[in-house]
Amino acid sequence: MLSGMTLADDILSLVTRKPGLTEAEIAKHLFGRLGYQQRVNSTCRRLIHEYRIERRGNGGPGHPFNYHRKRIVDGA
């Protein structure tokens, strides 16, 4: 994890640079080879609820969800 940033900030930054990562891949990028996926699960769900990232895919075995930065759509 980058110093001075929250886990949510780190996830947002990562999925902006590398869209399409799974939760396991996000954990490995942020916490190293043995990154613990559960550390990012609740934060990813919160960011989805806040409309800051979006989850794609079916989430089934062999096809995990992947995460992307939510596109901001101008209402004009």
Sequence and secondary structure as in RCSB ss.txt:
>XXXX:A:sequence
MLSGMTLADDILSLVTRKPGLTEAEIAKHLFGRLGYQQRVNSTCRRLIHEYRIERRGNGGPGHPFNYHRKRIVDG
A
>XXXX:A:secstr
  TTS HHHHHHHHHHHSTTB HHHHHHHHH TT  THHHHHHHHHHHHTTSEEEES  BTTB  EEEE      
 
